[in-house]
Structure formats: structure tokens, C-alpha cells
Amino acid sequence: MERFKTKIIINYDTFRKLKKIPKPLGDKIRIAIVMIVCIIGAVYGVILGSILLIIWWFIVAISALLIIKVHYIQAAKTSLARIQESTGTSEIELITSFEDDVIKIYNASTEGTFRIAYDVITGREQTKDMYVLYTKLNQAIFINKTSLTKEQKDEFIRFIKSKCKNVKWKR
């Protein structure tokens, strides 16, 4: 039984609004390794009492973060380029239905539908005009807030919290 239904247009601006740009697990591991190496280098600089060594590791860390940020922006652009290649447009319309046992996402541009189980949802984010749910592999599910009334938003949040057991919700 369909509980909620939303429609959203996905384009480059949609990705720019996200704090957490979806990243593959391998990238998260690489980020962690770079940051650990930079922290160890800075601690080593403190032990040696070398301010230049500390500054050098700080610059390495900032540079690595900037490179990673550019990489993710490019990944979002690549995803949108793939959308444009397959649909002939730079945006897609998604209709998301939340049913009792599964989330159904219909891509109006390709006329394809796929299903996602609630138990693979592990994260969430909220912007001014959308909710975003993330799967274990960081696939993003975009939900347009304007598709829901105030009452529906409250009910939707309760529904999602009850279905998505692998998400840590703030109390």
C-alpha cells in the first residue's frame, strides 16, 4: 500500500545543496588514511618542536581536502553527464512512492522503476527543500518537501523513522 508519494527534479543544483555528497566506501577509506597520515605527521612535528613541519602537514591536509572536494564535485557533474547522455536532458524527474515494505522510485525520463528496501537505508540529510536518504552504498534518495503538506511531513518523518532501523536519529 502506498503511504507517501513525492516528485522531484534532479539536476546539478540538487547536488550543490547537499552537505554530504554521496561517496563510495573506497573514497571514505582513502580520506581517512590521508587524514591519519597528516595527523601523525603533525604530532611528529610537535614532538620534534618543528613549527615548519607542523605547518607543512597542515598544508598537506588542507590540500588533500580541497582535492577531494573537487573530486566529488566532478563526480556529481559526471553523474549528471550520464543522465544527459541517456535521457537527452540535464535533469531527471523522479517520482518516489513509499510503500509499507519498499521504496519505489520511478524515473520519468527513462520510464524505469526500481525498488529499495528500508533496511538498506543507513543515513539521512535534510536541506531547506528536500530530505535525502542514503543507502549502504551511498545511493541518494531525494524527497521533495514541497510535495508534502505540513501534516504529511510530520507523518512522513514518523513513518521513515519506524521503517529505517539502520539510521541513527537524533533524540
N, C-alpha and C positions, 0 to 999 in steps of 0.2 A: 504494500500500500504506500502510495506517495504521500510523504508528510510535508515536504517543502520543495519549491521549485524556484530557481533563480536563473537569470540570464545576464551574461557579462560579455563585453567585447575586450579581447586581449590584444594589446599592442605594446610597443616599446615603452610607452608611458606607464603601463601597468607594472612592468618590471622595475622601473625607476622609483616607484612608490614603496617598494619592498625594502625593509631593513635587512632581512635575511634572504639574499639571493640564493636560490637553490644551488647547492654544491654537491658534487659526487663525494662519496665517502673517501676515496683516494686523495682528493684535494684537501679534505679536512685533515687527514693524516700528514700530508706534506706541510700544511700550515703549522700544525702542532710541532713537527720536527724542526722547522725553521725557527719558531719562537723559542723552543727549548735550547737550541744551539745558541741563539742570541742571548738568552738569559744566562746560560753557563759562561759565555764569553764575558758578559758584563760583570758577573760575580768574580770571575778570574781577574778582571781589571781592578775590581775593588780590593781583592786580596793583594795584588801587586802594588796597589796605590797609584795606578796609572790612569789619570783622568782622560788621556788621549785614547787609551784602549776602551774605556767605558763609552766615550763619545763615538768611537768607531763602531762599536757593537750597536749602539742606539741608532746610528745612521743606517746600518745594515738592516736592522729590524724595521725601521720606517720604510726603507726602500722596498723590502720584501712585501710589506703590507700594501704599498702602492701598486706594485707589480701584480699582486694577487687581485686587488680591486679592479684593475684594468682588465685582467683576465676574465673576471666574472661579468663585467660589462660587455666584453666581447662575446662571451658565451651567450648572453641574453640576445645580442644582436644576431648571432649565428642561428639561434633558435627561431627568431623571427624571420630570418632569411629563408630558413627551411619551410616555414609556414607560407611565406610568399611564393616559394618555388612550387609547393604542392597545391596551393589554392588560388594563386594569381592575385592575391591581395596581401597587404602588410598587417592585416588584423584578422582575427577569427572570432566568431560568435559561439559561445559555449552555453548550453542550457544544462544546468545541473539539477538533478532530482535526488532528493534524499528520501530513500525508502526505509522500511523497517530493518532490512538486513543488508543493504548495499547502497552505495552512492553510484548513480548512473550519470555519465557525462556524455552529452550529445554534441558533437561538433557540427554545427550547421553548414560550415564551409565544405567539409568533406563528406557529410552525411553519415559519419561513423559514430558508433556508440561504444563506450567501454565502461566496465564496472570496476569499482574499487571497494573492497571490504573495509569495514570500520576498524578492524583490528590492525590494519597496516598503517593507520594514521598515528604518527608519533610526535607531531609538533603543530603549532599554530601561531598565527600572527594576525594582527588587526591593524588596518590603516583607517584613515578617515572615512573611506567609502567602500571598503571591502574587508572580508575575512579571508584568510588564506590557511588552508590545512596542508600539512606536509606529510608525505608517506615515508616509509623507512628509507627509500632510495631518493628522497628529496624531490619527488614529483610534487608540484604545487597544484592544489585545487582552489580555484578562485571563486569566491561567493560575493556577489554584488549586494551590498547592504540596502541599496535603494529598491531592490526587488522585494524587500520585506517591510511590512508595517512595523511600528514600534512594538506592538504585542507579539507579532511574529518573530521579531529579533530576540525578544526575551525567551519565547518558547523554543526558538531555534537553538539558542545557547544551551538551554537545559537539555534539549534533545541530543545535541552533539556531545555534551559532557557525559551523558548517560551511555552513549554508543562508543565513544573513543576512549577506551580504558587505558591506552598506552600514552596518553597525553598528560603532562603534568599541568594541572590547573592551579592558578593562584587562588588562595582562600581569601 
